[in-house]
Amino acid sequence: MNIDKIQQPFTEIFPGDFSGNTMQRNTPKVLFSLVKPVGFENTTLIHFNEELSEEIGLGKFEDQDIPFLTASDLPQNIKTYATAYAGHQFGNWAGQLGDGRAIFAGEIINDFGQKTEIQWKGAGATPYSRHADGRAVLRSSVREYLMSEAMFHLGVPTTRALSLALSGENVVRDMMYNGNPESEKGAVVIRTAESFLRFGHFELISAQKEYDTLRNLADFAIANYFKDIKSEGVEKYKDFFAQICKRTADLVVEWYRVGFVHGVMNTDNMSVLGLTIDYGPYSMMDEYDLNFTPNTTDLPGRRYAFGKQGQISQWNLWQLANSLFPLIKDEKFLEETLNQYGNYFWEAHDTMLCKKFGFDELEKNDEEFFSNWQGLMHELQFDYTLFFHEIEKMRNEKDVDFEAVSYGSLDQNKKDKLNHFLESYQNRLLDNTFSREDSLEIMKKNNPKFILRNYILFECIEEINEGKKELFEKLISALKNPYKEIYPEFSIKRPSKYDDVSGCSMLSCSS
């Protein structure tokens, strides 16, 4: 790989702490701290993303790259660092946070001028580790590696994963936060993104009243990642905020399209670029349930439940608006922009559902149709992804089996309700202005055949712990082709034996 092409422009622009001290502490008035990875011994590379490496400009893998990929031995030209940010966690101001498990190598620019930031996750403590060890366990690392790539191939904006390796250490974690910590295999992931800038970066600087640095950070973000903004002065920052709102709404609508539940939508886990970041106790939707949260830490309030993700994204944007107010200084603009957010979000959401059902455009009565559909999904306990498989089959004159996609039992009353809904669906399709074939094609592009369910990840992690990689490699192939049914054995609802298994339905933030 072309490791020597990695640069660290961020550290040249913003104030930082160059002491290299990794001890947990407050670092006021700085945006980053130099910190070295712990330097693992006895590492084992599990997987390398060759396609991504070529795409971002690092080139082909060679055996000599393993020390870099595992954060064991780094070139002298790389000054590694971690960034400071703040945030609201579960609705409460948490003050200074930061990259507690992430350490940046810097950024690389490919032949097309595209920038990509590179960081290790799980490579050791930083000043922002908050008394933790900065390590990551194999369990969470496999989940992030596979899911971030799955989301990319589903067409959802996301960070991506370059490599996955065993660290050669054991790490103690209390997975369910129930007082039963266990030793698990440690791992380190390299993840990439156009930028890892978060709402929390702006929140920290604004809270510290470092307004010159706040302006510099906003200018940096606009110049590098919002290049279509051509306005000047205050209007530039208004356009910046408006675009973040749009990107955030578009992202969450994509989550709803594929049935993704983030689980920890704290403001420090929100990307200003509208990317999915920080894959913790996430889940793909099995049984359709607007009240479902995969995060045990989110109980009993279910703040980050599936059906609340649109509402929470707006709440998070209010916090970002407060942070950017010193640059914008227009309360009316911010209020109007955020009040319009809901209208934009729900129109985009319903337009997305139109595509999943194969409608050509959103009609005035579709809101009632979608509401009836949601009620049916809840009552009949249908699997979100598999339900759309069946209506595609139904439209393609193939045998359908809705009982196979229900987590309950369908008595005659429920079957009657289903048939009544399917009749209303067929009547709605008559309003389409394009052909049946075009309608089916839209459905096929918007309804994945493969999703990375938690129980499948659970089985994969169990196998890797035993030194096996067959299922892992199979999943890599499947996630690259999510709109094709390459492996029919993955297109089934969650087996009942996994209903109450930790790691299959509920997880904690432990990683």
C-alpha positions as CSV (number, residue, x, y, z in Angstrom):
1,M,0.0,0.0,0.0
2,N,1.0,3.6,-0.5
3,I,1.2,4.4,3.2
4,D,3.8,7.2,2.6
5,K,1.0,9.2,0.8
6,I,-0.9,9.7,4.1
7,Q,-1.0,13.3,5.2
8,Q,-2.1,15.0,8.5
9,P,-3.4,18.5,7.3
10,F,-5.9,18.6,10.2
11,T,-3.1,18.8,12.8
12,E,-1.5,21.7,10.8
13,I,-4.7,23.8,10.8
14,F,-6.2,23.5,14.3
15,P,-4.9,23.9,17.8
16,G,-3.7,20.7,19.4
17,D,-2.0,19.0,22.3
18,F,1.4,17.8,21.1
19,S,2.5,16.2,24.4
20,G,1.6,12.7,23.4
21,N,0.2,12.0,26.8
22,T,-2.5,9.3,26.6
23,M,-3.8,9.8,30.1
24,Q,-7.4,10.6,30.4
25,R,-7.9,14.4,30.9
26,N,-9.6,17.5,29.8
27,T,-7.9,19.3,26.9
28,P,-9.5,22.7,26.7
29,K,-9.0,24.9,23.6
30,V,-7.6,22.1,21.5
31,L,-9.2,20.0,18.8
32,F,-6.8,17.1,18.9
33,S,-4.1,15.4,20.8
34,L,-1.1,13.5,19.4
35,V,-1.2,9.9,20.6
36,K,0.5,6.7,19.6
37,P,-1.2,3.3,19.2
38,V,-0.4,0.8,21.9
39,G,1.7,-1.4,19.5
40,F,0.2,-4.9,19.5
41,E,2.2,-8.1,19.3
42,N,1.0,-11.4,17.9
43,T,-1.6,-9.8,15.6
44,T,-3.4,-11.8,13.0
45,L,-5.0,-10.2,9.9
46,I,-8.6,-11.6,9.4
47,H,-9.6,-9.6,6.3
48,F,-8.4,-6.8,4.0
49,N,-10.7,-4.8,1.8
50,E,-8.8,-4.7,-1.4
51,E,-11.4,-2.9,-3.5
52,L,-11.7,-0.1,-0.9
53,S,-7.9,0.2,-0.7
54,E,-7.6,0.7,-4.5
55,E,-10.5,3.1,-4.5
56,I,-9.1,5.5,-1.9
57,G,-5.6,5.5,-3.3
58,L,-3.7,3.1,-0.9
59,G,-3.2,0.5,-3.6
60,K,-2.7,-3.2,-3.4
61,F,-2.0,-5.1,-0.2
62,E,1.4,-6.6,0.6
63,D,2.5,-8.6,3.5
64,Q,4.7,-5.7,4.7
65,D,1.6,-3.7,5.3
66,I,0.4,-5.8,8.2
67,P,2.2,-3.8,10.9
68,F,0.4,-0.7,9.7
69,L,-3.0,-2.3,9.4
70,T,-2.7,-3.7,13.0
71,A,-1.2,-0.5,14.4
72,S,1.8,-2.4,15.5
73,D,4.6,-0.5,13.7
74,L,4.1,2.8,11.9
75,P,6.2,4.8,9.4
76,Q,7.9,7.8,11.1
77,N,6.2,10.3,8.8
78,I,2.8,9.6,10.4
79,K,1.9,11.5,13.5
80,T,-1.2,9.8,14.9
81,Y,-3.8,11.7,16.8
82,A,-7.2,11.7,18.4
83,T,-9.8,14.4,18.2
84,A,-11.9,16.1,21.0
85,Y,-15.6,16.6,20.8
86,A,-18.6,17.0,23.0
87,G,-22.2,15.8,22.8
88,H,-25.6,15.1,24.2
89,Q,-25.9,11.5,25.3
90,F,-29.4,10.1,25.8
91,G,-30.6,13.8,25.8
92,N,-28.2,15.0,28.5
93,W,-25.2,17.3,28.0
94,A,-22.1,15.1,28.5
95,G,-19.4,17.8,28.2
96,Q,-16.0,16.9,26.6
97,L,-15.9,13.5,25.0
98,G,-13.7,12.6,22.1
99,D,-12.1,9.7,20.2
100,G,-11.8,7.2,23.0
101,R,-11.1,4.1,20.9
102,A,-10.2,5.8,17.6
103,I,-6.7,7.0,16.5
104,F,-6.2,8.9,13.2
105,A,-3.5,8.1,10.8
106,G,-4.5,11.1,8.7
107,E,-5.9,11.4,5.2
108,I,-5.0,10.2,1.7
109,I,-6.0,11.7,-1.6
110,N,-6.6,9.4,-4.6
111,D,-5.9,10.2,-8.3
112,F,-9.3,11.9,-8.6
113,G,-8.6,14.3,-5.8
114,Q,-11.0,12.6,-3.4
115,K,-9.9,12.8,0.3
116,T,-10.4,9.9,2.7
117,E,-9.6,10.0,6.4
118,I,-8.1,6.8,8.0
119,Q,-8.3,5.7,11.6
120,W,-7.8,2.7,13.7
121,K,-10.5,1.6,16.2
122,G,-9.3,-0.3,19.2
123,A,-5.6,0.6,19.0
124,G,-5.2,1.9,22.5
125,A,-6.1,4.6,25.0
126,T,-6.3,8.4,24.2
127,P,-6.8,11.4,26.4
128,Y,-10.5,11.0,25.6
129,S,-10.9,7.3,26.7
130,R,-12.7,8.3,29.9
131,H,-10.9,5.8,32.2
132,A,-11.4,3.0,29.6
133,D,-8.6,1.1,27.8
134,G,-9.1,2.2,24.2
135,R,-9.3,-1.4,23.1
136,A,-12.1,-3.1,21.1
137,V,-13.3,-6.7,21.3
138,L,-13.6,-9.1,18.3
139,R,-17.3,-9.2,18.7
140,S,-17.9,-5.5,18.1
141,S,-15.1,-5.2,15.5
142,V,-16.6,-7.9,13.3
143,R,-20.0,-6.2,13.6
144,E,-18.6,-2.9,12.5
145,Y,-16.4,-4.3,9.7
146,L,-19.2,-6.3,8.1
147,M,-22.1,-3.9,8.7
148,S,-20.4,-0.7,7.4
149,E,-19.6,-2.6,4.2
150,A,-23.1,-4.0,4.0
151,M,-24.6,-0.5,4.4
152,F,-22.3,0.8,1.6
153,H,-23.5,-1.8,-0.8
154,L,-27.1,-1.2,0.2
155,G,-26.6,2.4,-1.0
156,V,-26.7,4.0,2.5
157,P,-24.2,6.8,3.3
158,T,-21.6,5.3,5.7
159,T,-18.1,5.0,6.9
160,R,-16.3,2.0,5.5
161,A,-13.9,-0.7,6.8
162,L,-10.4,-1.3,5.4
163,S,-9.1,-4.1,7.5
164,L,-10.0,-6.4,10.5
165,A,-7.4,-8.1,12.7
166,L,-7.0,-9.8,16.0
167,S,-4.9,-7.8,18.4
168,G,-3.4,-10.8,20.1
169,E,-4.7,-9.5,23.5
170,N,-7.7,-10.4,25.6
171,V,-10.1,-7.6,26.6
172,V,-12.6,-7.7,29.5
173,R,-16.1,-6.4,28.8
174,D,-19.4,-6.6,30.5
175,M,-21.5,-7.1,27.4
176,M,-24.9,-6.8,29.0
177,Y,-23.9,-4.3,31.8
178,N,-25.2,-6.8,34.3
179,G,-22.2,-7.3,36.5
180,N,-20.8,-10.3,34.6
181,P,-17.7,-9.2,32.8
182,E,-15.9,-11.7,30.6
183,S,-12.6,-11.9,28.8
184,E,-12.9,-11.7,25.0
185,K,-10.5,-11.7,22.1
186,G,-9.3,-8.2,21.2
187,A,-9.3,-6.8,17.7
188,V,-8.5,-3.7,15.8
189,V,-10.3,-2.3,12.7
190,I,-9.2,0.4,10.3
191,R,-12.2,2.4,9.2
192,T,-12.4,5.2,6.6
193,A,-14.6,8.1,5.7
194,E,-14.5,11.3,3.6
195,S,-14.6,12.9,7.1
196,F,-15.4,11.8,10.7
197,L,-16.5,15.4,11.6
198,R,-19.4,15.1,14.0
199,F,-22.0,17.4,15.5
200,G,-20.0,17.1,18.7
201,H,-16.9,18.7,17.3
202,F,-18.9,22.0,16.8
203,E,-20.7,21.5,20.1
204,L,-17.4,21.4,22.0
205,I,-15.9,24.5,20.5
206,S,-19.1,26.5,20.8
207,A,-19.5,25.5,24.5
208,Q,-16.0,26.7,25.2
209,K,-16.8,30.0,23.4
210,E,-13.8,29.5,21.1
211,Y,-15.6,31.3,18.3
212,D,-12.6,31.9,16.0
213,T,-11.9,28.2,16.1
214,L,-15.5,27.5,15.5
215,R,-15.5,29.7,12.4
216,N,-12.3,28.0,11.2
217,L,-13.7,24.6,11.6
218,A,-16.9,25.5,9.7
219,D,-14.8,27.1,6.9
220,F,-12.6,24.0,6.8
221,A,-15.7,21.7,6.5
222,I,-17.3,23.9,3.8
223,A,-14.1,24.2,1.7
224,N,-13.4,20.4,1.9
225,Y,-16.8,18.7,2.0
226,F,-19.5,21.2,0.9
227,K,-17.8,22.6,-2.1
228,D,-21.0,23.6,-3.8
229,I,-21.6,26.3,-1.3
230,K,-20.5,29.5,-3.0
231,S,-22.1,32.1,-0.7
232,E,-20.1,34.4,1.6
233,G,-20.4,35.8,5.1
234,V,-23.3,34.7,7.3
235,E,-25.1,33.2,4.3
236,K,-22.3,30.7,3.9
237,Y,-23.0,29.3,7.4
238,K,-26.7,29.3,6.8
239,D,-26.3,27.2,3.7
240,F,-23.9,25.0,5.6
241,F,-26.5,24.3,8.3
242,A,-29.3,23.8,5.7
243,Q,-27.2,21.2,3.8
244,I,-26.4,19.3,7.0
245,C,-30.2,19.2,7.8
246,K,-30.9,17.8,4.3
247,R,-28.1,15.2,4.4
248,T,-29.3,14.1,7.9
249,A,-32.9,13.7,6.8
250,D,-31.8,11.8,3.6
251,L,-29.6,9.5,5.7
252,V,-32.3,8.6,8.2
253,V,-34.8,7.9,5.4
254,E,-32.3,5.5,4.0
255,W,-32.1,3.8,7.4
256,Y,-35.9,3.3,7.3
257,R,-35.7,2.0,3.7
258,V,-33.5,-0.9,4.7
259,G,-34.8,-1.3,8.2
260,F,-31.7,-0.1,10.1
261,V,-31.8,0.9,13.8
262,H,-28.7,2.8,14.9
263,G,-29.3,2.3,18.7
264,V,-27.2,5.3,20.0
265,M,-28.1,8.5,18.1
266,N,-26.2,10.7,20.5
267,T,-25.1,14.0,19.0
268,D,-21.5,12.9,19.1
269,N,-22.5,9.9,16.9
270,M,-24.0,12.2,14.2
271,S,-21.9,13.0,11.1
272,V,-22.1,16.5,9.6
273,L,-21.7,14.8,6.2
274,G,-24.8,12.7,6.7
275,L,-22.9,9.4,7.1
276,T,-23.7,6.4,9.3
277,I,-21.0,6.3,11.9
278,D,-20.2,4.4,15.1
279,Y,-21.7,1.0,14.7
280,G,-22.5,-0.1,18.2
281,P,-25.7,-1.9,19.4
282,Y,-27.3,-1.5,16.0
283,S,-29.7,-3.9,14.4
284,M,-31.4,-4.6,11.1
285,M,-35.2,-4.9,11.6
286,D,-36.5,-8.4,12.0
287,E,-40.1,-8.2,13.2
288,Y,-41.6,-4.8,12.2
289,D,-41.9,-2.7,15.4
290,L,-41.7,1.1,15.6
291,N,-40.9,0.8,19.3
292,F,-37.9,-1.6,18.8
293,T,-34.5,-0.6,20.2
294,P,-31.5,-3.0,20.0
295,N,-29.8,-1.2,22.8
296,T,-30.2,-2.4,26.4
297,T,-28.8,1.0,27.6
298,D,-31.8,2.6,25.9
299,L,-34.3,0.9,28.1
300,P,-36.9,1.6,29.4
301,G,-37.3,5.0,27.6
302,R,-36.5,3.7,24.1
303,R,-35.3,7.1,23.1
304,Y,-33.6,5.7,20.0
305,A,-36.2,3.2,18.9
306,F,-36.8,2.5,15.2
307,G,-39.8,4.8,14.9
308,K,-38.2,7.7,16.7
309,Q,-35.1,8.1,14.5
310,G,-36.6,10.9,12.5
311,Q,-37.7,12.8,15.6
312,I,-34.3,12.3,17.3
313,S,-32.4,13.5,14.2
314,Q,-34.4,16.7,14.3
315,W,-33.7,17.1,18.1
316,N,-30.0,16.6,17.4
317,L,-30.0,19.2,14.7
318,W,-31.5,21.7,17.2
319,Q,-28.4,21.1,19.3
320,L,-26.1,21.7,16.3
321,A,-28.1,24.9,15.6
322,N,-27.4,26.2,19.1
323,S,-23.7,25.5,18.5
324,L,-23.6,27.3,15.1
325,F,-25.6,30.3,16.3
326,P,-22.5,32.4,17.1
327,L,-21.7,32.2,13.3
328,I,-25.3,32.6,12.0
329,K,-26.9,34.9,14.6
330,D,-30.3,34.5,13.1
331,E,-32.7,32.8,15.4
332,K,-35.6,33.0,13.0
333,F,-33.7,31.3,10.2
334,L,-32.7,28.5,12.4
335,E,-36.2,28.0,13.7
336,E,-37.7,28.1,10.2
337,T,-35.1,25.6,8.9
338,L,-35.7,23.2,11.7
339,N,-39.5,23.6,11.6
340,Q,-39.4,22.7,7.8
341,Y,-37.2,19.7,8.6
342,G,-40.2,17.6,9.6
343,N,-42.1,18.4,6.4
344,Y,-39.0,17.5,4.2
345,F,-38.3,14.4,6.2
346,W,-41.8,12.9,6.1
347,E,-42.3,13.7,2.4
348,A,-38.9,12.0,1.7
349,H,-39.9,9.1,3.9
350,D,-43.3,8.5,2.2
351,T,-41.7,8.9,-1.2
352,M,-39.2,6.2,-0.2
353,L,-42.1,3.9,0.8
354,C,-43.7,4.5,-2.6
355,K,-40.6,3.1,-4.2
356,K,-40.7,0.0,-1.9
357,F,-44.3,-0.6,-2.9
358,G,-43.7,0.1,-6.6
359,F,-45.7,3.3,-6.9
360,D,-44.7,5.9,-9.4
361,E,-45.3,9.0,-7.2
362,L,-46.7,10.0,-3.9
363,E,-50.5,10.6,-3.8
364,K,-52.7,12.4,-1.3
365,N,-54.2,9.1,0.0
366,D,-50.9,7.3,0.4
367,E,-50.4,8.5,4.0
368,E,-53.5,6.6,5.0
369,F,-52.4,3.6,3.0
370,F,-49.0,3.6,4.8
371,S,-50.6,4.0,8.2
372,N,-52.8,1.0,7.5
373,W,-49.8,-1.0,6.4
374,Q,-47.9,-0.2,9.6
375,G,-50.8,-1.3,11.7
376,L,-51.0,-4.6,9.7
377,M,-47.2,-5.2,10.1
378,H,-47.5,-4.7,13.8
379,E,-50.6,-6.9,14.3
380,L,-49.4,-9.7,12.0
381,Q,-45.8,-9.5,13.3
382,F,-44.4,-9.5,9.8
383,D,-40.7,-9.5,9.1
384,Y,-39.9,-6.1,7.5
385,T,-37.6,-7.2,4.7
386,L,-39.3,-10.5,3.9
387,F,-42.7,-8.9,3.7
388,F,-41.5,-7.0,0.6
389,H,-40.1,-10.2,-0.8
390,E,-43.5,-11.7,-0.7
391,I,-45.3,-8.8,-2.4
392,E,-42.7,-8.8,-5.1
393,K,-43.4,-12.5,-5.6
394,M,-47.1,-11.8,-5.6
395,R,-46.7,-9.3,-8.4
396,N,-44.5,-11.6,-10.3
397,E,-47.2,-14.3,-10.3
398,K,-45.2,-16.6,-8.1
399,D,-46.3,-18.6,-5.0
400,V,-46.4,-16.5,-1.9
401,D,-46.2,-17.5,1.8
402,F,-47.0,-14.7,4.2
403,E,-47.1,-17.2,7.1
404,A,-43.4,-17.8,6.6
405,V,-42.6,-14.2,7.2
406,S,-44.7,-13.8,10.4
407,Y,-43.3,-14.1,13.9
408,G,-46.7,-15.0,15.1
409,S,-49.6,-17.2,13.9
410,L,-52.1,-16.1,11.3
411,D,-55.6,-17.1,12.3
412,Q,-58.5,-16.6,9.9
413,N,-59.2,-13.1,11.2
414,K,-55.7,-12.0,10.5
415,K,-55.7,-13.6,7.1
416,D,-58.8,-11.7,6.2
417,K,-57.1,-8.4,7.3
418,L,-54.1,-9.3,5.2
419,N,-56.3,-10.1,2.1
420,H,-58.2,-6.8,2.6
421,F,-54.9,-4.9,2.6
422,L,-53.5,-6.8,-0.4
423,E,-56.7,-5.9,-2.3
424,S,-56.2,-2.2,-1.4
425,Y,-52.6,-2.5,-2.6
426,Q,-53.7,-3.9,-5.9
427,N,-56.2,-1.1,-6.3
428,R,-53.5,1.5,-5.5
429,L,-51.2,0.0,-8.2
430,L,-53.9,0.8,-10.8
431,D,-53.1,4.5,-10.3
432,N,-49.5,4.0,-11.6
433,T,-48.8,5.8,-14.9
434,F,-45.9,3.5,-15.8
435,S,-45.8,-0.2,-16.7
436,R,-46.0,-3.1,-14.3
437,E,-42.4,-4.0,-15.3
438,D,-41.1,-0.6,-14.4
439,S,-43.0,-0.8,-11.1
440,L,-41.3,-4.1,-10.3
441,E,-37.9,-2.8,-11.2
442,I,-38.2,0.1,-8.8
443,M,-39.2,-2.4,-6.0
444,K,-36.2,-4.6,-6.8
445,K,-33.8,-1.6,-6.5
446,N,-35.3,-0.5,-3.2
447,N,-36.0,-3.7,-1.3
448,P,-32.9,-5.7,-0.4
449,K,-32.9,-9.5,-0.6
450,F,-30.1,-9.8,1.9
451,I,-29.7,-7.9,5.2
452,L,-27.1,-8.5,7.8
453,R,-29.3,-9.7,10.7
454,N,-28.0,-9.9,14.2
455,Y,-28.4,-13.6,14.6
456,I,-26.3,-14.2,11.4
457,L,-23.6,-11.9,12.8
458,F,-23.8,-13.8,16.1
459,E,-23.1,-17.1,14.3
460,C,-20.3,-15.5,12.3
461,I,-18.6,-14.2,15.5
462,E,-18.9,-17.5,17.2
463,E,-17.2,-19.2,14.2
464,I,-14.4,-16.7,14.0
465,N,-13.8,-17.2,17.8
466,E,-13.3,-20.9,16.9
467,G,-10.8,-20.0,14.1
468,K,-13.3,-20.5,11.2
469,K,-13.9,-18.1,8.4
470,E,-16.3,-19.9,6.1
471,L,-19.4,-18.0,7.1
472,F,-17.5,-14.7,7.2
473,E,-16.4,-15.1,3.6
474,K,-19.9,-16.1,2.6
475,L,-21.3,-12.9,4.2
476,I,-18.7,-10.8,2.4
477,S,-20.0,-12.2,-0.9
478,A,-23.7,-11.7,0.1
479,L,-23.4,-8.2,1.4
480,K,-21.8,-7.1,-1.9
481,N,-24.9,-8.2,-3.7
482,P,-27.8,-7.3,-1.3
483,Y,-30.4,-6.9,-4.0
484,K,-29.9,-10.4,-5.3
485,E,-30.8,-13.7,-3.5
486,I,-27.4,-15.4,-3.8
487,Y,-27.9,-17.4,-0.7
488,P,-31.6,-18.3,-0.1
489,E,-30.7,-19.6,3.4
490,F,-30.2,-16.0,4.5
491,S,-33.6,-15.0,3.3
492,I,-35.5,-16.4,6.2
493,K,-36.8,-14.8,9.4
494,R,-34.8,-15.0,12.6
495,P,-35.0,-18.6,14.0
496,S,-36.9,-18.8,17.3
497,K,-33.9,-20.3,19.1
498,Y,-32.3,-16.8,18.9
499,D,-35.3,-14.8,20.3
500,D,-33.8,-14.2,23.7
501,V,-30.1,-14.8,23.0
502,S,-27.8,-11.9,24.0
503,G,-26.3,-10.4,20.9
504,C,-29.1,-11.5,18.6
505,S,-32.0,-9.3,19.7
506,M,-30.5,-6.9,22.3
507,L,-27.0,-5.5,22.9
508,S,-25.4,-2.9,25.1
509,C,-22.9,-0.2,24.2
510,S,-20.1,-2.4,25.4
511,S,-17.3,-2.8,22.8
